[in-house]
Amino acid sequence: MSEGGTSEGGASEGGASEGAAADRDPGLQPERTRLAWRRTTLSGTVSAVLAVKTALHGGPSPAALIACALCCALWLGFLYLAHRRIHTLTSSDTPPSLTPRTAATAALCTVAMAVCGAALVF
């Protein structure tokens, strides 16, 4: 009897996983990814605005202005990459994977903005 119960349980479990796969909405993952890109862009915007505020507070120095300009340029680069990725996710039913070049560029912009921010604070 336990063998029959096991085979029935295995069949129902397999049917449940197939049913769950059929119920999965493939549009949810791209939507979450678009929202994540937007949140990250918003965080970068806040960082760039704070960098400008810090650089101009108490009289701007040439080094602070250079760091601020670099931070803003990096933010614009990241904004461009994020906008392209959001557009790609929106325009197709099955969006392509993120290319390694785009991922590396986005990571480089983020790390460089963090370094510029640290330079402005110290």
Chimera marker file (.cmm) of the C-alpha trace (Angstrom):
<marker_set name="trace">
<marker id="1" x="0.000" y="0.000" z="0.000" r="1" g="1" b="0" radius="0.5"/>
<marker id="2" x="2.863" y="2.389" z="0.700" r="1" g="1" b="0" radius="0.5"/>
<marker id="3" x="4.186" y="1.761" z="-2.819" r="1" g="1" b="0" radius="0.5"/>
<marker id="4" x="0.829" y="2.757" z="-4.298" r="1" g="1" b="0" radius="0.5"/>
<marker id="5" x="0.686" y="5.836" z="-2.056" r="1" g="1" b="0" radius="0.5"/>
<marker id="6" x="4.199" y="6.813" z="-3.075" r="1" g="1" b="0" radius="0.5"/>
<marker id="7" x="3.505" y="6.521" z="-6.778" r="1" g="1" b="0" radius="0.5"/>
<marker id="8" x="0.259" y="8.439" z="-6.415" r="1" g="1" b="0" radius="0.5"/>
<marker id="9" x="1.998" y="11.091" z="-4.319" r="1" g="1" b="0" radius="0.5"/>
<marker id="10" x="4.796" y="11.333" z="-6.875" r="1" g="1" b="0" radius="0.5"/>
<marker id="11" x="2.285" y="11.682" z="-9.696" r="1" g="1" b="0" radius="0.5"/>
<marker id="12" x="0.350" y="14.369" z="-7.877" r="1" g="1" b="0" radius="0.5"/>
<marker id="13" x="3.548" y="16.235" z="-6.973" r="1" g="1" b="0" radius="0.5"/>
<marker id="14" x="4.661" y="16.140" z="-10.598" r="1" g="1" b="0" radius="0.5"/>
<marker id="15" x="1.245" y="17.342" z="-11.670" r="1" g="1" b="0" radius="0.5"/>
<marker id="16" x="1.379" y="20.153" z="-9.121" r="1" g="1" b="0" radius="0.5"/>
<marker id="17" x="4.773" y="21.349" z="-10.340" r="1" g="1" b="0" radius="0.5"/>
<marker id="18" x="3.602" y="21.213" z="-13.960" r="1" g="1" b="0" radius="0.5"/>
<marker id="19" x="0.470" y="23.154" z="-12.987" r="1" g="1" b="0" radius="0.5"/>
<marker id="20" x="2.596" y="25.735" z="-11.167" r="1" g="1" b="0" radius="0.5"/>
<marker id="21" x="4.772" y="26.135" z="-14.252" r="1" g="1" b="0" radius="0.5"/>
<marker id="22" x="1.671" y="26.604" z="-16.383" r="1" g="1" b="0" radius="0.5"/>
<marker id="23" x="0.309" y="29.208" z="-13.928" r="1" g="1" b="0" radius="0.5"/>
<marker id="24" x="3.563" y="31.209" z="-13.923" r="1" g="1" b="0" radius="0.5"/>
<marker id="25" x="3.224" y="34.615" z="-15.549" r="1" g="1" b="0" radius="0.5"/>
<marker id="26" x="6.403" y="35.279" z="-17.572" r="1" g="1" b="0" radius="0.5"/>
<marker id="27" x="5.653" y="39.005" z="-17.493" r="1" g="1" b="0" radius="0.5"/>
<marker id="28" x="6.354" y="39.322" z="-13.766" r="1" g="1" b="0" radius="0.5"/>
<marker id="29" x="10.116" y="38.835" z="-13.880" r="1" g="1" b="0" radius="0.5"/>
<marker id="30" x="10.753" y="41.556" z="-16.498" r="1" g="1" b="0" radius="0.5"/>
<marker id="31" x="8.457" y="43.870" z="-14.511" r="1" g="1" b="0" radius="0.5"/>
<marker id="32" x="10.454" y="43.255" z="-11.316" r="1" g="1" b="0" radius="0.5"/>
<marker id="33" x="13.674" y="43.832" z="-13.240" r="1" g="1" b="0" radius="0.5"/>
<marker id="34" x="12.365" y="47.126" z="-14.670" r="1" g="1" b="0" radius="0.5"/>
<marker id="35" x="11.412" y="48.251" z="-11.173" r="1" g="1" b="0" radius="0.5"/>
<marker id="36" x="14.852" y="47.284" z="-9.855" r="1" g="1" b="0" radius="0.5"/>
<marker id="37" x="16.556" y="49.335" z="-12.597" r="1" g="1" b="0" radius="0.5"/>
<marker id="38" x="14.318" y="52.292" z="-11.742" r="1" g="1" b="0" radius="0.5"/>
<marker id="39" x="15.098" y="52.009" z="-8.014" r="1" g="1" b="0" radius="0.5"/>
<marker id="40" x="18.812" y="51.829" z="-8.734" r="1" g="1" b="0" radius="0.5"/>
<marker id="41" x="18.584" y="54.848" z="-11.022" r="1" g="1" b="0" radius="0.5"/>
<marker id="42" x="16.743" y="56.761" z="-8.314" r="1" g="1" b="0" radius="0.5"/>
<marker id="43" x="19.455" y="55.864" z="-5.805" r="1" g="1" b="0" radius="0.5"/>
<marker id="44" x="22.109" y="57.080" z="-8.237" r="1" g="1" b="0" radius="0.5"/>
<marker id="45" x="20.176" y="60.317" z="-8.726" r="1" g="1" b="0" radius="0.5"/>
<marker id="46" x="20.054" y="60.934" z="-4.989" r="1" g="1" b="0" radius="0.5"/>
<marker id="47" x="23.785" y="60.225" z="-4.758" r="1" g="1" b="0" radius="0.5"/>
<marker id="48" x="24.583" y="62.644" z="-7.593" r="1" g="1" b="0" radius="0.5"/>
<marker id="49" x="22.442" y="65.390" z="-6.044" r="1" g="1" b="0" radius="0.5"/>
<marker id="50" x="24.123" y="64.894" z="-2.665" r="1" g="1" b="0" radius="0.5"/>
<marker id="51" x="27.527" y="65.020" z="-4.373" r="1" g="1" b="0" radius="0.5"/>
<marker id="52" x="26.653" y="68.371" z="-5.961" r="1" g="1" b="0" radius="0.5"/>
<marker id="53" x="25.382" y="69.682" z="-2.635" r="1" g="1" b="0" radius="0.5"/>
<marker id="54" x="28.535" y="68.535" z="-0.846" r="1" g="1" b="0" radius="0.5"/>
<marker id="55" x="30.827" y="69.986" z="-3.509" r="1" g="1" b="0" radius="0.5"/>
<marker id="56" x="29.138" y="73.387" z="-3.438" r="1" g="1" b="0" radius="0.5"/>
<marker id="57" x="28.695" y="73.622" z="0.342" r="1" g="1" b="0" radius="0.5"/>
<marker id="58" x="31.110" y="76.061" z="1.985" r="1" g="1" b="0" radius="0.5"/>
<marker id="59" x="32.643" y="77.273" z="-1.258" r="1" g="1" b="0" radius="0.5"/>
<marker id="60" x="33.602" y="74.983" z="-4.083" r="1" g="1" b="0" radius="0.5"/>
<marker id="61" x="37.214" y="73.917" z="-4.493" r="1" g="1" b="0" radius="0.5"/>
<marker id="62" x="38.627" y="72.815" z="-7.850" r="1" g="1" b="0" radius="0.5"/>
<marker id="63" x="39.073" y="69.211" z="-6.643" r="1" g="1" b="0" radius="0.5"/>
<marker id="64" x="35.491" y="69.070" z="-5.365" r="1" g="1" b="0" radius="0.5"/>
<marker id="65" x="34.172" y="70.461" z="-8.637" r="1" g="1" b="0" radius="0.5"/>
<marker id="66" x="36.116" y="67.852" z="-10.624" r="1" g="1" b="0" radius="0.5"/>
<marker id="67" x="34.831" y="65.037" z="-8.406" r="1" g="1" b="0" radius="0.5"/>
<marker id="68" x="31.301" y="66.433" z="-8.683" r="1" g="1" b="0" radius="0.5"/>
<marker id="69" x="31.519" y="66.702" z="-12.484" r="1" g="1" b="0" radius="0.5"/>
<marker id="70" x="32.878" y="63.149" z="-12.696" r="1" g="1" b="0" radius="0.5"/>
<marker id="71" x="30.105" y="61.868" z="-10.425" r="1" g="1" b="0" radius="0.5"/>
<marker id="72" x="27.472" y="63.587" z="-12.593" r="1" g="1" b="0" radius="0.5"/>
<marker id="73" x="29.006" y="62.190" z="-15.786" r="1" g="1" b="0" radius="0.5"/>
<marker id="74" x="29.004" y="58.689" z="-14.302" r="1" g="1" b="0" radius="0.5"/>
<marker id="75" x="25.393" y="59.165" z="-13.235" r="1" g="1" b="0" radius="0.5"/>
<marker id="76" x="24.430" y="60.198" z="-16.772" r="1" g="1" b="0" radius="0.5"/>
<marker id="77" x="26.206" y="57.121" z="-18.144" r="1" g="1" b="0" radius="0.5"/>
<marker id="78" x="24.377" y="54.860" z="-15.729" r="1" g="1" b="0" radius="0.5"/>
<marker id="79" x="21.094" y="56.608" z="-16.511" r="1" g="1" b="0" radius="0.5"/>
<marker id="80" x="21.651" y="55.934" z="-20.212" r="1" g="1" b="0" radius="0.5"/>
<marker id="81" x="22.394" y="52.238" z="-19.602" r="1" g="1" b="0" radius="0.5"/>
<marker id="82" x="19.376" y="51.856" z="-17.323" r="1" g="1" b="0" radius="0.5"/>
<marker id="83" x="17.087" y="53.611" z="-19.797" r="1" g="1" b="0" radius="0.5"/>
<marker id="84" x="18.240" y="51.299" z="-22.602" r="1" g="1" b="0" radius="0.5"/>
<marker id="85" x="17.688" y="48.221" z="-20.429" r="1" g="1" b="0" radius="0.5"/>
<marker id="86" x="14.241" y="49.364" z="-19.258" r="1" g="1" b="0" radius="0.5"/>
<marker id="87" x="13.273" y="50.056" z="-22.880" r="1" g="1" b="0" radius="0.5"/>
<marker id="88" x="14.506" y="46.599" z="-23.924" r="1" g="1" b="0" radius="0.5"/>
<marker id="89" x="12.523" y="44.936" z="-21.144" r="1" g="1" b="0" radius="0.5"/>
<marker id="90" x="9.391" y="46.875" z="-22.092" r="1" g="1" b="0" radius="0.5"/>
<marker id="91" x="9.554" y="46.443" z="-25.858" r="1" g="1" b="0" radius="0.5"/>
<marker id="92" x="9.739" y="42.649" z="-26.177" r="1" g="1" b="0" radius="0.5"/>
<marker id="93" x="7.786" y="39.692" z="-24.825" r="1" g="1" b="0" radius="0.5"/>
<marker id="94" x="10.940" y="37.742" z="-24.012" r="1" g="1" b="0" radius="0.5"/>
<marker id="95" x="13.727" y="40.247" z="-23.352" r="1" g="1" b="0" radius="0.5"/>
<marker id="96" x="17.297" y="39.211" z="-24.104" r="1" g="1" b="0" radius="0.5"/>
<marker id="97" x="19.770" y="38.639" z="-21.311" r="1" g="1" b="0" radius="0.5"/>
<marker id="98" x="21.911" y="41.494" z="-20.096" r="1" g="1" b="0" radius="0.5"/>
<marker id="99" x="25.172" y="41.494" z="-22.020" r="1" g="1" b="0" radius="0.5"/>
<marker id="100" x="28.387" y="41.163" z="-20.005" r="1" g="1" b="0" radius="0.5"/>
<marker id="101" x="29.619" y="44.475" z="-21.427" r="1" g="1" b="0" radius="0.5"/>
<marker id="102" x="26.519" y="46.349" z="-20.245" r="1" g="1" b="0" radius="0.5"/>
<marker id="103" x="26.657" y="44.682" z="-16.840" r="1" g="1" b="0" radius="0.5"/>
<marker id="104" x="30.345" y="45.521" z="-16.437" r="1" g="1" b="0" radius="0.5"/>
<marker id="105" x="29.765" y="49.130" z="-17.497" r="1" g="1" b="0" radius="0.5"/>
<marker id="106" x="26.875" y="49.539" z="-15.050" r="1" g="1" b="0" radius="0.5"/>
<marker id="107" x="28.965" y="48.028" z="-12.236" r="1" g="1" b="0" radius="0.5"/>
<marker id="108" x="31.915" y="50.260" z="-13.123" r="1" g="1" b="0" radius="0.5"/>
<marker id="109" x="29.705" y="53.379" z="-13.069" r="1" g="1" b="0" radius="0.5"/>
<marker id="110" x="28.299" y="52.388" z="-9.697" r="1" g="1" b="0" radius="0.5"/>
<marker id="111" x="31.686" y="51.700" z="-8.115" r="1" g="1" b="0" radius="0.5"/>
<marker id="112" x="33.201" y="54.873" z="-9.596" r="1" g="1" b="0" radius="0.5"/>
<marker id="113" x="30.281" y="56.927" z="-8.242" r="1" g="1" b="0" radius="0.5"/>
<marker id="114" x="30.902" y="55.425" z="-4.807" r="1" g="1" b="0" radius="0.5"/>
<marker id="115" x="34.587" y="56.356" z="-5.020" r="1" g="1" b="0" radius="0.5"/>
<marker id="116" x="33.714" y="59.914" z="-6.075" r="1" g="1" b="0" radius="0.5"/>
<marker id="117" x="31.244" y="60.160" z="-3.224" r="1" g="1" b="0" radius="0.5"/>
<marker id="118" x="33.867" y="58.974" z="-0.751" r="1" g="1" b="0" radius="0.5"/>
<marker id="119" x="36.342" y="61.527" z="-2.152" r="1" g="1" b="0" radius="0.5"/>
<marker id="120" x="33.784" y="64.305" z="-1.637" r="1" g="1" b="0" radius="0.5"/>
<marker id="121" x="33.092" y="63.263" z="1.944" r="1" g="1" b="0" radius="0.5"/>
<marker id="122" x="36.769" y="63.121" z="2.950" r="1" g="1" b="0" radius="0.5"/>
<link id1="1" id2="2" r="1" g="1" b="0" radius="0.2"/>
<link id1="2" id2="3" r="1" g="1" b="0" radius="0.2"/>
<link id1="3" id2="4" r="1" g="1" b="0" radius="0.2"/>
<link id1="4" id2="5" r="1" g="1" b="0" radius="0.2"/>
<link id1="5" id2="6" r="1" g="1" b="0" radius="0.2"/>
<link id1="6" id2="7" r="1" g="1" b="0" radius="0.2"/>
<link id1="7" id2="8" r="1" g="1" b="0" radius="0.2"/>
<link id1="8" id2="9" r="1" g="1" b="0" radius="0.2"/>
<link id1="9" id2="10" r="1" g="1" b="0" radius="0.2"/>
<link id1="10" id2="11" r="1" g="1" b="0" radius="0.2"/>
<link id1="11" id2="12" r="1" g="1" b="0" radius="0.2"/>
<link id1="12" id2="13" r="1" g="1" b="0" radius="0.2"/>
<link id1="13" id2="14" r="1" g="1" b="0" radius="0.2"/>
<link id1="14" id2="15" r="1" g="1" b="0" radius="0.2"/>
<link id1="15" id2="16" r="1" g="1" b="0" radius="0.2"/>
<link id1="16" id2="17" r="1" g="1" b="0" radius="0.2"/>
<link id1="17" id2="18" r="1" g="1" b="0" radius="0.2"/>
<link id1="18" id2="19" r="1" g="1" b="0" radius="0.2"/>
<link id1="19" id2="20" r="1" g="1" b="0" radius="0.2"/>
<link id1="20" id2="21" r="1" g="1" b="0" radius="0.2"/>
<link id1="21" id2="22" r="1" g="1" b="0" radius="0.2"/>
<link id1="22" id2="23" r="1" g="1" b="0" radius="0.2"/>
<link id1="23" id2="24" r="1" g="1" b="0" radius="0.2"/>
<link id1="24" id2="25" r="1" g="1" b="0" radius="0.2"/>
<link id1="25" id2="26" r="1" g="1" b="0" radius="0.2"/>
<link id1="26" id2="27" r="1" g="1" b="0" radius="0.2"/>
<link id1="27" id2="28" r="1" g="1" b="0" radius="0.2"/>
<link id1="28" id2="29" r="1" g="1" b="0" radius="0.2"/>
<link id1="29" id2="30" r="1" g="1" b="0" radius="0.2"/>
<link id1="30" id2="31" r="1" g="1" b="0" radius="0.2"/>
<link id1="31" id2="32" r="1" g="1" b="0" radius="0.2"/>
<link id1="32" id2="33" r="1" g="1" b="0" radius="0.2"/>
<link id1="33" id2="34" r="1" g="1" b="0" radius="0.2"/>
<link id1="34" id2="35" r="1" g="1" b="0" radius="0.2"/>
<link id1="35" id2="36" r="1" g="1" b="0" radius="0.2"/>
<link id1="36" id2="37" r="1" g="1" b="0" radius="0.2"/>
<link id1="37" id2="38" r="1" g="1" b="0" radius="0.2"/>
<link id1="38" id2="39" r="1" g="1" b="0" radius="0.2"/>
<link id1="39" id2="40" r="1" g="1" b="0" radius="0.2"/>
<link id1="40" id2="41" r="1" g="1" b="0" radius="0.2"/>
<link id1="41" id2="42" r="1" g="1" b="0" radius="0.2"/>
<link id1="42" id2="43" r="1" g="1" b="0" radius="0.2"/>
<link id1="43" id2="44" r="1" g="1" b="0" radius="0.2"/>
<link id1="44" id2="45" r="1" g="1" b="0" radius="0.2"/>
<link id1="45" id2="46" r="1" g="1" b="0" radius="0.2"/>
<link id1="46" id2="47" r="1" g="1" b="0" radius="0.2"/>
<link id1="47" id2="48" r="1" g="1" b="0" radius="0.2"/>
<link id1="48" id2="49" r="1" g="1" b="0" radius="0.2"/>
<link id1="49" id2="50" r="1" g="1" b="0" radius="0.2"/>
<link id1="50" id2="51" r="1" g="1" b="0" radius="0.2"/>
<link id1="51" id2="52" r="1" g="1" b="0" radius="0.2"/>
<link id1="52" id2="53" r="1" g="1" b="0" radius="0.2"/>
<link id1="53" id2="54" r="1" g="1" b="0" radius="0.2"/>
<link id1="54" id2="55" r="1" g="1" b="0" radius="0.2"/>
<link id1="55" id2="56" r="1" g="1" b="0" radius="0.2"/>
<link id1="56" id2="57" r="1" g="1" b="0" radius="0.2"/>
<link id1="57" id2="58" r="1" g="1" b="0" radius="0.2"/>
<link id1="58" id2="59" r="1" g="1" b="0" radius="0.2"/>
<link id1="59" id2="60" r="1" g="1" b="0" radius="0.2"/>
<link id1="60" id2="61" r="1" g="1" b="0" radius="0.2"/>
<link id1="61" id2="62" r="1" g="1" b="0" radius="0.2"/>
<link id1="62" id2="63" r="1" g="1" b="0" radius="0.2"/>
<link id1="63" id2="64" r="1" g="1" b="0" radius="0.2"/>
<link id1="64" id2="65" r="1" g="1" b="0" radius="0.2"/>
<link id1="65" id2="66" r="1" g="1" b="0" radius="0.2"/>
<link id1="66" id2="67" r="1" g="1" b="0" radius="0.2"/>
<link id1="67" id2="68" r="1" g="1" b="0" radius="0.2"/>
<link id1="68" id2="69" r="1" g="1" b="0" radius="0.2"/>
<link id1="69" id2="70" r="1" g="1" b="0" radius="0.2"/>
<link id1="70" id2="71" r="1" g="1" b="0" radius="0.2"/>
<link id1="71" id2="72" r="1" g="1" b="0" radius="0.2"/>
<link id1="72" id2="73" r="1" g="1" b="0" radius="0.2"/>
<link id1="73" id2="74" r="1" g="1" b="0" radius="0.2"/>
<link id1="74" id2="75" r="1" g="1" b="0" radius="0.2"/>
<link id1="75" id2="76" r="1" g="1" b="0" radius="0.2"/>
<link id1="76" id2="77" r="1" g="1" b="0" radius="0.2"/>
<link id1="77" id2="78" r="1" g="1" b="0" radius="0.2"/>
<link id1="78" id2="79" r="1" g="1" b="0" radius="0.2"/>
<link id1="79" id2="80" r="1" g="1" b="0" radius="0.2"/>
<link id1="80" id2="81" r="1" g="1" b="0" radius="0.2"/>
<link id1="81" id2="82" r="1" g="1" b="0" radius="0.2"/>
<link id1="82" id2="83" r="1" g="1" b="0" radius="0.2"/>
<link id1="83" id2="84" r="1" g="1" b="0" radius="0.2"/>
<link id1="84" id2="85" r="1" g="1" b="0" radius="0.2"/>
<link id1="85" id2="86" r="1" g="1" b="0" radius="0.2"/>
<link id1="86" id2="87" r="1" g="1" b="0" radius="0.2"/>
<link id1="87" id2="88" r="1" g="1" b="0" radius="0.2"/>
<link id1="88" id2="89" r="1" g="1" b="0" radius="0.2"/>
<link id1="89" id2="90" r="1" g="1" b="0" radius="0.2"/>
<link id1="90" id2="91" r="1" g="1" b="0" radius="0.2"/>
<link id1="91" id2="92" r="1" g="1" b="0" radius="0.2"/>
<link id1="92" id2="93" r="1" g="1" b="0" radius="0.2"/>
<link id1="93" id2="94" r="1" g="1" b="0" radius="0.2"/>
<link id1="94" id2="95" r="1" g="1" b="0" radius="0.2"/>
<link id1="95" id2="96" r="1" g="1" b="0" radius="0.2"/>
<link id1="96" id2="97" r="1" g="1" b="0" radius="0.2"/>
<link id1="97" id2="98" r="1" g="1" b="0" radius="0.2"/>
<link id1="98" id2="99" r="1" g="1" b="0" radius="0.2"/>
<link id1="99" id2="100" r="1" g="1" b="0" radius="0.2"/>
<link id1="100" id2="101" r="1" g="1" b="0" radius="0.2"/>
<link id1="101" id2="102" r="1" g="1" b="0" radius="0.2"/>
<link id1="102" id2="103" r="1" g="1" b="0" radius="0.2"/>
<link id1="103" id2="104" r="1" g="1" b="0" radius="0.2"/>
<link id1="104" id2="105" r="1" g="1" b="0" radius="0.2"/>
<link id1="105" id2="106" r="1" g="1" b="0" radius="0.2"/>
<link id1="106" id2="107" r="1" g="1" b="0" radius="0.2"/>
<link id1="107" id2="108" r="1" g="1" b="0" radius="0.2"/>
<link id1="108" id2="109" r="1" g="1" b="0" radius="0.2"/>
<link id1="109" id2="110" r="1" g="1" b="0" radius="0.2"/>
<link id1="110" id2="111" r="1" g="1" b="0" radius="0.2"/>
<link id1="111" id2="112" r="1" g="1" b="0" radius="0.2"/>
<link id1="112" id2="113" r="1" g="1" b="0" radius="0.2"/>
<link id1="113" id2="114" r="1" g="1" b="0" radius="0.2"/>
<link id1="114" id2="115" r="1" g="1" b="0" radius="0.2"/>
<link id1="115" id2="116" r="1" g="1" b="0" radius="0.2"/>
<link id1="116" id2="117" r="1" g="1" b="0" radius="0.2"/>
<link id1="117" id2="118" r="1" g="1" b="0" radius="0.2"/>
<link id1="118" id2="119" r="1" g="1" b="0" radius="0.2"/>
<link id1="119" id2="120" r="1" g="1" b="0" radius="0.2"/>
<link id1="120" id2="121" r="1" g="1" b="0" radius="0.2"/>
<link id1="121" id2="122" r="1" g="1" b="0" radius="0.2"/>
</marker_set>
